[in-house]
Amino acid sequence: MIRNIVFLFFLLFISSCTKETKQTASEDDAFVNSSVYNLLKEKKATYKKALSNNYDSSRIVLQELLFSLDTLSESNKKYAAQFYSSIASEEFLKQGSPKADSLMRIAKKLLINYNDSADYCNIYMDEGLILIRKGENDSAISKYRKAITLAEKYKDTLNLILSMTNLGTIMLEQSNSDEGLNYLKAAYKICNEDKYLQNKADLSNNLGVVYERRANYSTALDYYSKSISLNEKIGSQQNFLNPINNMANIYLELGNDSLALINYEKVREISHEIKDYQLEATALINIGNLYYTKHDLTKAYQYSNDALQILKSFPESYLHSILYLNQGSIEKYNGNL
């Protein structure tokens, strides 16, 4: 039976967001503070939520959002392009939608004369996310390198953190290379202001993942602890569940079942409270696996089945494959071939 060590590396692949970077020109400041911009952000947030919870509803919200962007494209190409590219990456990451490619083409067309500008950094990062999903990793690496170059050129700290994080991640996913680890460490090092605390917390978790994969458990636990502390400081329940879960995996690996169970139960309870049902299912899988290692097959099957009931409302994923494998292992152990 395979224990589900949930590294959650997808956290490392961070969307560029819709222009959260600092602007210096007064017209940029004025637009960012305008009612038009804030309304677009609200519509995009509604669309993103619908994309996760109700795909059909997201189509309606998307059409309203695109109508507003079509108007914005006439007056402010730069910000319209950033919204288009961000939506393109969301579309592709959530649904693999062919619409993503056309949205990205619109974004690039709007900025066709500005491909060496700070604004194009977001385009490169969003395009990189789509290329990763398509399996075109070498092309994605090229986009992230270009994003880093622009972020360094224009002293854009946030986009530098994000692009270095994504480049390091894809390198680690490909070959677990030291170069990839160094990019993550470099990104971590420049998260030295309060406004980058969430980035630092995410990087702490993911550096823990890297060291856990390399069986350097003491360093991994240290990074997970830092991530938990930072997320508690920020007040982000959603994000500190991942390092708690990953820490529990290490305790299980080291044979400390009681600490592992305490942490898995904490993940299960809080993820249920905040309605993160996939993470709740993950916790149930891990609890079931823990009982399997203790040869308590009744509880192992019970927790696995509880996880499967939750996941029935989601498209089949790697979590489903783990569950089917685990339940098959239990049936085999019981002689039910």
ZIDA-V69637 format. One record per run of one state. SS is the DSSP state (helix for helix, strand for strand, loop for the rest). FROM is the first residue (numbers start at 0). TO is the last residue. If there is no record, write none. Layout:
ss/from/to
SS/FROM/TO
SS/FROM/TO
This chain:
ss/from/to
loop/0/7
helix/8/11
loop/12/24
helix/25/31
loop/32/33
helix/34/52
loop/53/53
helix/54/74
loop/75/75
helix/76/94
loop/95/97
helix/98/109
loop/110/118
helix/119/133
loop/134/135
helix/136/152
loop/153/155
helix/156/174
loop/175/176
helix/177/188
loop/189/192
helix/193/212
loop/213/215
helix/216/233
loop/234/235
helix/236/252
loop/253/255
helix/256/272
loop/273/275
helix/276/292
loop/293/295
helix/296/310
loop/311/316
helix/317/332
loop/333/336
